[in-house]
């Protein structure tokens, strides 16, 4: 039988259950305070990834406010020290000329893509330019706040692009011209990006990969000023993001080994430390070009345990046709049925990376059939065990065709060397018995012309 609950009992229940509901509402976390990405006095919150010391400087605008001044040369990026996931970024920018070109990269890797001055990221365009049209009169890109994926990132534009590109064209034209300040509000949340220019939302995208990473300012040809860079954090994704949706945060410690305008920090073999002059090695806007003559180029600094990133490509003519052996996974020459070495004629090219001050611990760059990454000084040393010699032989040939960029990732910890070439693990836990504990690194002269770029290094904890 149903009975009516007395009014007093209801009042008691209300008193008992009312306050906890109010407490729960009041316990919601307050919005995170905004973070100043630029402190107004220096660039200590930023990392110069691949531009010169003069590309990014601190200055004052016409009102006396502190700005980050970008010269526009060379092309490259300045990134935040920290990585960010979900956030609202507000900042002001001003191009000094028209046309003007620059950009904001979000959710970026801490280094540039192979052979490129730009990183895998989503670019929010900061550009002054007339619309670019294709042969059918369709707009391909604008100077009004396009958003697009670059160098391996992925996104879905809010509106389909006429050419099917992963690029969102703006819905309104709100950008002011040269000499005028513009305000960007960029909201990045759970893989969705929205851009508002001077208070009006104009473009966006979704389904981005990655969706956590670094923020970069781009230098690309013309002077631009930035100021009032403030980031408001938003709650992180729940559950936490999968690894595929996160930039390579483990390599945040990488720092450039060249300054893009000189060979400062390097010296040719036979010259003293600090003498960066060379007739044969030249740093040309971030690409170190070697003509195949002269001597090996050594770093002034020494390194113990480290991870190193090196992009390289062959240039010019080779050293001529030569007979070279096939090498098996055991590190020994493959034999023909008659017992002779199995050979192939190829256009000889040769260089390498010396580790810890010694040519014996060299990561080879060549065109032999076994592929680059081989350690000649250990593989061919008869005093080494069969296991050592085999481990110093690449597991697979991962070289790209002559003229294309390749990427080495080299990790040296204790006496153990690991090498990745173009994403393939070609040397796996190769022991180098007796290798020095510390020493400089070098780019080898072996008679072939070659380019290097994106040469970066970071210290690792000492191996135990």
C-alpha positions as CSV (number, residue, x, y, z in Angstrom):
1,X,0.0,0.0,0.0
2,X,1.3,3.5,-0.9
3,X,1.6,6.0,1.9
4,X,2.2,9.7,1.6
5,X,5.6,10.9,2.8
6,X,5.3,13.6,5.5
7,X,6.4,17.1,4.6
8,X,8.9,17.1,7.4
9,X,10.6,14.0,6.1
10,X,10.8,15.5,2.6
11,X,12.4,18.6,4.2
12,X,15.0,16.5,6.0
13,X,15.8,14.6,2.8
14,X,16.2,17.9,1.0
15,X,18.6,19.1,3.7
16,X,20.5,15.8,3.5
17,X,20.8,15.6,-0.3
18,X,20.8,19.2,-1.3
19,X,24.3,20.3,-0.2
20,X,26.2,17.5,-1.8
21,X,24.7,18.5,-5.2
22,X,25.7,22.1,-4.7
23,X,29.2,21.0,-3.6
24,X,29.6,18.9,-6.8
25,X,28.7,21.8,-9.0
26,X,31.1,24.1,-7.1
27,X,33.9,21.5,-7.4
28,X,34.2,21.8,-11.2
29,X,37.8,22.9,-12.0
30,X,38.1,26.6,-12.9
31,X,39.4,27.5,-16.3
32,X,43.2,27.3,-16.5
33,X,44.9,30.6,-16.5
34,X,46.5,31.9,-19.8
35,X,50.2,31.2,-20.4
36,X,52.4,33.9,-21.9
37,X,54.4,32.1,-24.6
38,X,56.5,35.2,-25.1
39,X,57.9,36.9,-21.9
40,X,58.7,40.2,-23.7
41,X,62.4,40.1,-23.1
42,X,63.9,37.0,-24.6
43,X,63.1,33.8,-26.5
44,X,63.8,31.4,-23.6
45,X,60.4,29.7,-24.1
46,X,61.3,28.8,-27.7
47,X,63.7,26.6,-29.7
48,X,65.3,27.8,-32.9
49,X,65.0,24.6,-34.9
50,X,66.7,25.4,-38.2
51,X,67.1,29.1,-38.8
52,X,70.0,31.5,-38.0
53,X,70.5,33.4,-34.8
54,X,69.4,36.6,-36.5
55,X,66.2,35.2,-37.9
56,X,64.2,35.6,-34.6
57,X,65.0,38.6,-32.4
58,X,63.2,40.5,-29.7
59,X,62.3,44.1,-30.6
60,X,59.7,46.9,-30.1
61,X,56.8,47.9,-32.3
62,X,55.6,51.4,-33.1
63,X,53.9,51.6,-29.7
64,X,56.9,50.4,-27.7
65,X,55.4,46.9,-27.1
66,X,57.7,43.9,-27.1
67,X,57.6,41.8,-30.3
68,X,59.2,38.7,-31.8
69,X,60.6,40.0,-35.0
70,X,61.2,37.5,-37.8
71,X,63.5,38.5,-40.7
72,X,62.0,35.9,-43.0
73,X,65.4,34.4,-43.8
74,X,66.3,31.6,-44.0
75,X,63.1,29.6,-44.3
76,X,62.5,27.5,-41.1
77,X,60.7,27.4,-37.8
78,X,60.9,28.5,-34.2
79,X,59.1,26.2,-31.8
80,X,57.9,26.2,-28.2
81,X,59.9,24.4,-25.6
82,X,56.8,22.6,-24.4
83,X,54.2,20.5,-26.2
84,X,50.5,21.3,-26.0
85,X,47.3,19.3,-26.6
86,X,44.1,21.2,-26.3
87,X,44.3,25.0,-26.1
88,X,43.2,28.4,-27.3
89,X,46.0,30.5,-28.7
90,X,45.6,34.3,-29.1
91,X,48.2,36.5,-30.8
92,X,48.8,39.5,-33.0
93,X,50.8,39.6,-36.2
94,X,51.8,42.2,-38.8
95,X,53.4,41.7,-42.2
96,X,55.5,44.7,-43.2
97,X,55.2,44.0,-47.0
98,X,52.7,42.7,-49.5
99,X,53.0,39.9,-50.5
100,X,54.0,38.5,-47.2
101,X,54.5,34.9,-46.2
102,X,54.7,33.1,-42.8
103,X,52.7,30.6,-40.8
104,X,51.7,29.1,-37.5
105,X,52.2,25.4,-37.1
106,X,50.3,23.5,-34.4
107,X,50.7,20.0,-33.0
108,X,54.2,19.8,-34.6
109,X,57.0,17.4,-34.3
110,X,60.1,18.9,-32.6
111,X,62.2,18.6,-35.8
112,X,61.7,19.1,-39.5
113,X,60.6,16.4,-42.0
114,X,63.2,14.7,-44.0
115,X,65.1,17.1,-46.2
116,X,62.6,19.9,-45.5
117,X,62.7,23.1,-43.6
118,X,59.2,22.4,-42.2
119,X,57.8,20.0,-39.7
120,X,54.9,17.5,-39.8
121,X,52.1,19.6,-38.4
122,X,48.9,21.5,-39.3
123,X,49.6,24.9,-40.7
124,X,47.5,28.0,-40.1
125,X,48.5,30.3,-42.9
126,X,49.7,33.8,-42.1
127,X,49.9,35.3,-45.6
128,X,49.3,38.3,-47.7
129,X,48.7,37.3,-51.3
130,X,46.1,37.4,-54.0
131,X,44.0,34.3,-54.5
132,X,45.7,31.6,-56.5
133,X,43.4,30.1,-59.2
134,X,43.7,26.9,-61.2
135,X,43.1,26.6,-65.0
136,X,39.3,26.3,-64.3
137,X,39.2,29.5,-62.2
138,X,38.8,27.6,-59.0
139,X,40.5,29.0,-55.9
140,X,43.5,26.9,-54.8
141,X,44.7,29.0,-51.9
142,X,44.3,32.5,-50.4
143,X,45.9,34.9,-48.1
144,X,42.9,35.0,-45.8
145,X,43.6,32.2,-43.2
146,X,43.8,28.9,-44.9
147,X,44.3,25.8,-42.7
148,X,46.0,22.7,-44.2
149,X,48.1,19.6,-43.4
150,X,51.8,19.4,-44.2
151,X,54.5,16.7,-44.4
152,X,52.6,13.7,-43.2
153,X,49.9,15.2,-40.9
154,X,46.3,14.5,-41.7
155,X,43.1,16.6,-41.4
156,X,39.6,16.9,-42.8
157,X,38.7,20.5,-43.9
158,X,35.5,22.0,-42.7
159,X,34.5,22.6,-46.4
160,X,35.7,20.4,-49.3
161,X,38.6,22.0,-51.2
162,X,37.9,22.4,-55.0
163,X,40.9,20.3,-55.8
164,X,40.4,17.7,-53.1
165,X,43.3,19.0,-51.0
166,X,43.5,18.7,-47.3
167,X,43.1,22.5,-47.1
168,X,40.2,24.6,-45.7
169,X,39.6,27.8,-47.6
170,X,38.2,30.7,-45.6
171,X,34.5,31.6,-45.4
172,X,35.2,35.3,-45.0
173,X,37.9,37.8,-45.8
174,X,38.9,39.5,-42.6
175,X,42.7,39.9,-42.9
176,X,44.1,43.5,-42.9
177,X,46.9,44.4,-45.2
178,X,50.6,45.2,-44.8
179,X,51.6,47.4,-41.9
180,X,48.4,46.6,-40.0
181,X,48.0,44.4,-37.0
182,X,45.8,41.3,-37.2
183,X,44.5,39.2,-34.3
184,X,44.3,35.4,-34.6
185,X,42.4,33.2,-32.1
186,X,43.3,29.6,-32.8
187,X,41.3,27.0,-30.9
188,X,42.7,23.5,-30.9
189,X,40.6,20.9,-29.1
190,X,40.3,17.1,-29.5
191,X,41.6,17.1,-33.1
192,X,39.5,20.1,-34.2
193,X,41.0,23.4,-35.1
194,X,39.1,26.7,-35.6
195,X,40.6,30.0,-36.7
196,X,39.0,33.4,-36.0
197,X,40.6,36.4,-37.7
198,X,40.0,39.8,-36.0
199,X,37.0,38.3,-34.2
200,X,35.3,36.3,-37.1
201,X,35.7,32.6,-37.5
202,X,36.9,31.9,-41.1
203,X,38.3,28.3,-41.3
204,X,38.7,25.0,-39.5
205,X,39.3,21.3,-39.7
206,X,38.8,18.1,-37.8
207,X,40.1,14.5,-37.5
208,X,43.7,15.8,-37.3
209,X,46.8,13.6,-36.7
210,X,48.7,14.4,-34.7
211,X,46.7,16.3,-32.1
212,X,49.3,17.0,-29.5
213,X,52.7,18.6,-30.2
214,X,54.6,21.8,-30.4
215,X,53.6,25.2,-31.6
216,X,55.8,26.8,-34.3
217,X,56.2,30.2,-35.9
218,X,57.3,30.0,-39.5
219,X,59.9,32.1,-41.3
220,X,59.4,32.1,-45.1
221,X,60.8,34.9,-47.1
222,X,59.4,38.2,-45.6
223,X,59.6,40.1,-42.4
224,X,56.8,39.6,-39.9
225,X,56.2,40.7,-36.3
226,X,54.4,38.8,-33.5
227,X,53.2,40.0,-30.1
228,X,50.8,39.2,-27.3
229,X,51.1,35.4,-27.6
230,X,48.9,33.9,-25.0
231,X,47.8,30.3,-24.6
232,X,44.8,29.1,-22.6
233,X,45.0,25.4,-21.8
234,X,41.9,23.3,-22.3
235,X,41.2,19.9,-20.6
236,X,43.2,17.0,-22.1
237,X,41.4,14.1,-23.9
238,X,39.9,11.3,-21.9
239,X,41.0,8.6,-22.3
240,X,44.6,9.8,-23.1
241,X,45.6,10.0,-26.8
242,X,47.0,7.0,-28.6
243,X,50.7,7.3,-29.6
244,X,49.7,7.7,-33.3
245,X,48.0,11.0,-32.4
246,X,50.9,12.5,-30.6
247,X,54.0,14.2,-32.1
248,X,57.5,12.7,-31.4
249,X,57.8,14.2,-27.9
250,X,60.7,11.9,-27.0
251,X,62.9,13.9,-29.3
252,X,62.1,17.3,-27.7
253,X,65.8,17.5,-26.6
254,X,67.2,17.7,-30.1
255,X,69.1,20.9,-30.9
256,X,70.6,22.0,-34.2
257,X,74.4,21.5,-34.8
258,X,74.6,24.2,-37.5
259,X,73.5,27.8,-37.5
260,X,72.4,27.9,-41.2
261,X,74.8,30.8,-42.1
262,X,78.3,29.5,-41.2
263,X,80.3,26.5,-40.0
264,X,80.5,27.8,-36.4
265,X,81.0,24.9,-34.0
266,X,82.9,22.8,-36.6
267,X,86.3,22.6,-38.1
268,X,88.0,20.8,-40.9
269,X,90.5,18.0,-40.0
270,X,93.9,19.5,-39.6
271,X,92.6,22.9,-38.4
272,X,92.3,23.9,-34.8
273,X,89.0,23.9,-32.9
274,X,87.3,27.2,-33.5
275,X,88.5,27.7,-37.0
276,X,85.3,27.3,-39.0
277,X,86.8,28.4,-42.4
278,X,86.5,26.0,-45.3
279,X,86.7,26.2,-49.1
280,X,84.9,22.9,-49.6
281,X,82.2,22.8,-46.8
282,X,79.5,25.6,-47.0
283,X,76.3,26.1,-45.0
284,X,73.8,27.5,-47.4
285,X,70.6,28.5,-45.7
286,X,70.5,25.3,-43.6
287,X,71.9,22.9,-46.2
288,X,75.6,22.0,-45.6
289,X,77.1,21.4,-49.0
290,X,80.3,19.5,-49.5
291,X,82.1,19.4,-52.9
292,X,83.9,16.1,-52.3
293,X,87.3,17.7,-51.8
294,X,89.2,19.0,-48.8
295,X,89.0,17.0,-45.5
296,X,86.5,15.6,-43.0
297,X,84.5,18.1,-41.0
298,X,84.6,17.7,-37.2
299,X,82.4,19.1,-34.5
300,X,84.2,21.3,-31.9
301,X,82.1,19.8,-29.1
302,X,82.4,16.2,-27.8
303,X,79.5,13.9,-27.0
304,X,79.1,10.8,-24.9
305,X,75.7,9.1,-25.1
306,X,73.5,10.8,-27.6
307,X,70.9,10.6,-30.3
308,X,71.5,12.3,-33.6
309,X,69.4,13.2,-36.6
310,X,71.1,13.6,-39.9
311,X,69.5,14.1,-43.4
312,X,71.8,13.5,-46.4
313,X,71.6,13.2,-50.2
314,X,74.1,12.6,-52.9
315,X,74.9,15.4,-55.3
316,X,76.9,15.8,-58.5
317,X,78.8,13.0,-60.2
318,X,79.9,9.8,-58.6
319,X,83.5,8.6,-58.5
320,X,83.1,6.3,-61.5
321,X,82.1,2.7,-62.1
322,X,83.6,0.3,-59.6
323,X,83.2,-3.4,-58.7
324,X,81.8,-3.8,-55.1
325,X,80.9,-7.0,-53.2
326,X,77.5,-8.2,-51.9
327,X,77.7,-8.5,-48.1
328,X,75.6,-11.0,-46.2
329,X,73.8,-10.5,-42.9
330,X,76.7,-12.2,-41.2
331,X,79.0,-9.4,-42.3
332,X,81.0,-11.5,-44.7
333,X,81.2,-11.3,-48.5
334,X,78.7,-13.5,-50.3
335,X,80.4,-16.1,-52.5
336,X,79.7,-17.4,-56.0
337,X,79.6,-21.2,-56.6
338,X,83.3,-21.1,-57.6
339,X,84.2,-19.4,-54.3
340,X,84.9,-15.9,-55.7
341,X,83.2,-12.9,-54.2
342,X,79.8,-12.0,-55.7
343,X,80.3,-8.5,-57.2
344,X,78.3,-5.8,-58.8
345,X,79.4,-2.8,-60.8
346,X,78.0,0.5,-59.5
347,X,78.7,4.2,-59.5
348,X,80.8,4.7,-56.5
349,X,79.8,7.2,-53.8
350,X,81.1,7.3,-50.3
351,X,80.8,9.3,-47.1
352,X,79.8,8.7,-43.5
353,X,79.4,9.8,-39.9
354,X,82.3,9.4,-37.4
355,X,81.2,8.8,-33.8
356,X,83.2,9.7,-30.7
357,X,86.2,11.0,-32.4
358,X,87.3,7.9,-34.4
359,X,86.9,6.7,-38.0
360,X,86.7,3.1,-36.7
361,X,83.2,3.9,-35.3
362,X,81.9,5.2,-38.6
363,X,78.3,4.9,-39.8
364,X,78.8,4.4,-43.5
365,X,77.0,6.3,-46.2
366,X,77.6,4.6,-49.6
367,X,75.9,2.8,-52.5
368,X,77.0,-0.7,-51.8
369,X,74.2,-3.4,-52.1
370,X,74.0,-3.9,-48.3
371,X,73.0,-0.3,-47.8
372,X,74.1,2.6,-45.7
373,X,74.5,2.3,-41.9
374,X,77.3,-0.3,-42.0
375,X,80.3,0.1,-39.6
376,X,83.3,-0.7,-41.6
377,X,85.9,-0.4,-38.9
378,X,84.2,-3.1,-36.8
379,X,82.7,-5.3,-39.5
380,X,86.0,-5.8,-41.3
381,X,88.1,-6.2,-38.1
382,X,89.2,-9.8,-37.9
383,X,89.8,-9.4,-34.1
384,X,86.1,-8.9,-33.6
385,X,83.7,-11.7,-32.9
386,X,81.4,-13.0,-35.5
387,X,78.5,-11.6,-33.5
388,X,80.0,-8.1,-33.5
389,X,80.8,-8.2,-37.2
390,X,77.3,-9.4,-38.1
391,X,75.6,-6.7,-35.9
392,X,77.6,-4.0,-37.7
393,X,76.0,-5.0,-41.0
394,X,72.7,-3.4,-42.1
395,X,69.7,-5.7,-41.7
396,X,68.2,-4.2,-44.8
397,X,69.1,-1.7,-47.6
398,X,66.9,1.3,-46.9
399,X,68.7,3.9,-49.1
400,X,66.6,6.0,-51.4
401,X,67.7,6.7,-55.0
402,X,70.6,9.1,-55.7
403,X,69.5,12.7,-55.4
404,X,66.8,12.0,-52.9
405,X,67.0,12.9,-49.2
406,X,67.6,10.2,-46.6
407,X,67.4,10.4,-42.8
408,X,69.6,8.7,-40.3
409,X,68.6,8.4,-36.6
410,X,71.8,7.4,-34.7
411,X,71.7,6.4,-31.1
412,X,74.9,5.7,-29.2
413,X,74.7,4.6,-25.6
414,X,77.7,3.1,-23.9
415,X,79.3,0.7,-26.5
416,X,75.9,0.0,-28.2
417,X,74.9,1.6,-31.5
418,X,71.5,1.6,-33.1
419,X,70.9,3.1,-36.5
420,X,67.6,3.8,-38.3
421,X,67.6,4.8,-42.0
422,X,64.4,6.2,-43.5
423,X,62.4,4.7,-40.6
424,X,63.9,1.2,-40.9
425,X,66.0,-0.2,-38.0
426,X,69.1,-1.2,-40.0
427,X,71.6,-1.7,-37.1
428,X,70.1,-3.3,-34.0
429,X,72.1,-3.2,-30.7
430,X,75.4,-3.3,-32.5
431,X,78.3,-3.6,-29.9
432,X,81.4,-1.5,-30.6
433,X,83.9,-3.0,-28.1
434,X,86.5,-0.5,-27.0
435,X,84.8,2.6,-28.5
436,X,85.8,5.8,-26.8
437,X,83.4,7.0,-24.0
438,X,83.3,10.5,-25.5
439,X,84.4,12.4,-28.6
440,X,83.4,14.7,-31.4
441,X,81.3,13.6,-34.4
442,X,82.3,14.2,-38.0
443,X,80.9,14.3,-41.5
444,X,83.3,12.3,-43.6
445,X,85.3,13.4,-46.7
446,X,85.7,10.4,-49.0
447,X,85.8,11.9,-52.4
448,X,82.0,12.3,-53.0
449,X,79.9,15.4,-53.1
450,X,77.0,15.3,-50.6
451,X,74.5,17.6,-48.9
452,X,73.5,17.4,-45.2
453,X,70.6,19.2,-43.5
454,X,68.5,18.9,-40.3
455,X,71.6,17.8,-38.3
456,X,70.5,17.7,-34.7
457,X,71.7,16.1,-31.5
458,X,70.6,15.5,-27.9
459,X,72.4,14.0,-24.9
460,X,71.1,10.8,-23.5
461,X,71.4,9.4,-20.0
462,X,74.6,7.4,-19.6
463,X,74.2,3.7,-20.2
464,X,74.5,1.5,-17.1
